[in-house]
Amino acid sequence: MSGSDKPNYRAWFQSLARPEERYALDEIVYTDSQGGLLQVVHDMDELAKTSADEWKRILDGRTRGGNWPYGSGVWGMKEWVLPEIDNDNVVSMYEGHSNLFWAERYGAQIGVEDLWIKLCGNSHTGSFKDLGMTVLVSMVKEMIAGGKEIPAVACASTGDTSAALAAYAAAAGIPSVVFLPRGKISMAQLIQPVSNGAIVFALDTDFDGCMEIVKQVAERDGVYLANSMNSLRIEGQKTISPEIVQDFGWEVPDWLIIPGGNLGNVSALAKGLDLLLDLGIIDRKPRICVAQAEAANPLYLSYLKDFAVFEPVAARTTVASAIQIGNPVSIDKAVDALRRYDGVVEQASEGEIYEACAAADRTGLFNCPHTGVALVALEKLVGRGLVKGSDRVVVVSTAHGLKFVDFKLEYHQMQVSGMIPELSNPPIDLPADYQTVRDQMRREIDRRFAG
Ligand SMILES: *Cc1c(COP(=O)(O)O)cnc(C)c1O
């Protein structure tokens, strides 16, 4: 890797359906000429000139280090992500390298001894969306530096995407515009883009109506589109799987369980694994399970028919609001990923999501509802005998529980309609009197921890 042998890493957009159709990564293009999805493709021959052992050594050496921007989990894999970008244009908040930990007590309860949680929500804006947004906003900064006229970056979103876009755009000094459906947004979902100075439009419509508007301002006014059809985001998100493998000392787990809505993230997970296989860093495939809410389960329904047919559904309300999507953009990429990684799909009812989150929280976790969907799926896989008690399983936790406190409050205050919670734990109101407090405390300790 020195002198004239210096590698010339390259990547480009390529049409999924027509591989001959290619675009440069600094072109403003979101779909191919027929409206189909693009993906970022890397010059693998060039990457393969570096041996597997050398890649491992390089990545281990960069982890959490101070050499900008390589200490970030995403930019530590810069050659695999966006090799040609100028480091000065990288917009990073040192995302990635989220903690992976052994969920010993919860695993024992559901019969999986080797259960691990990858907490992708332990990140700047509290969800894995940061991993993709650092890449997209960096590319925008590079395009602007190169003279392209981009007045703003925009997305339609109700939650995590707009939070990540607003934060990274603000860090770069680039205007961001967020389109939200008025009255359908919680305070927590609204406050991040508001605080970060995004132009926040609350439109008198639903999410799909917002999507229509954002597409128009992208087409007619040159605003750069940050929604998930933009495949730059996948390049950042695909670092999740190499990072998990790195966390295990470059060993592959048996199962990866991930919640899915628009299905970009499962496509990304598989894309990261593809890269590791291509470079010879791993020689074995894990299996993948996508977990969906029963209220928004088009992939699950398709799985039941062996993916022979796919039909969008009208998504119903679910506490797992980030995956309340009936017509996923990345369906083709996701089905391809599941076919190649011996994948399965499971679903979770609303009641199951509440109870799984509560049970896991009791063992020290603090789950967002989407992670709860994945935990329900895992229990069902154990029940079906697909996950064995000795398998090493990783649940990809997609957001921080603190972003989704409303559903936990509802549960513990026993306000979920049609449901009597098994593990509710409301605060106990008492007068400030020692004897009263002491008696109640002793009763509670005995009730909870006896036998
Ligand atoms: C975006 C999001 C998802 C779903 O990811 P997709 O790529 O749309 O499948 C799951 N959980 C959380 C917390 C999210 O923000």
The ligand as an SDF file (V2000), in Angstrom:
LIG
                    3D

 15 15  0  0  0  0  0  0  0  0999 V2000
  -35.9560    3.3590   10.6050 C   0  0  0  0  0  0  0  0  0  0  0  0
  -36.1520    2.4820   11.7710 C   0  0  0  0  0  0  0  0  0  0  0  0
  -36.4330    1.0990   11.6450 C   0  0  0  0  0  0  0  0  0  0  0  0
  -36.7060    0.4350   10.3330 C   0  0  0  0  0  0  0  0  0  0  0  0
  -35.6310    0.4220    9.4390 O   0  0  0  0  0  0  0  0  0  0  0  0
  -35.9530    0.1280    7.8910 P   0  0  0  0  0  0  0  0  0  0  0  0
  -34.6800    0.3440    7.2000 O   0  0  0  0  0  0  0  0  0  0  0  0
  -37.0160    1.1090    7.5040 O   0  0  0  0  0  0  0  0  0  0  0  0
  -36.4540   -1.2730    7.8120 O   0  0  0  0  0  0  0  0  0  0  0  0
  -36.5190    0.3190   12.7840 C   0  0  0  0  0  0  0  0  0  0  0  0
  -36.3510    0.8660   14.0000 N   0  0  0  0  0  0  0  0  0  0  0  0
  -36.1070    2.1670   14.1670 C   0  0  0  0  0  0  0  0  0  0  0  0
  -35.9450    2.6880   15.5450 C   0  0  0  0  0  0  0  0  0  0  0  0
  -35.9820    3.0240   13.0610 C   0  0  0  0  0  0  0  0  0  0  0  0
  -35.7490    4.3250   13.2460 O   0  0  0  0  0  0  0  0  0  0  0  0
  1  2  1  0
  2  3  1  0
  2 14  2  0
  3  4  1  0
  3 10  2  0
  4  5  1  0
  5  6  1  0
  6  7  2  0
  6  8  1  0
  6  9  1  0
 10 11  1  0
 11 12  2  0
 12 13  1  0
 12 14  1  0
 14 15  1  0
M  END
$$$$
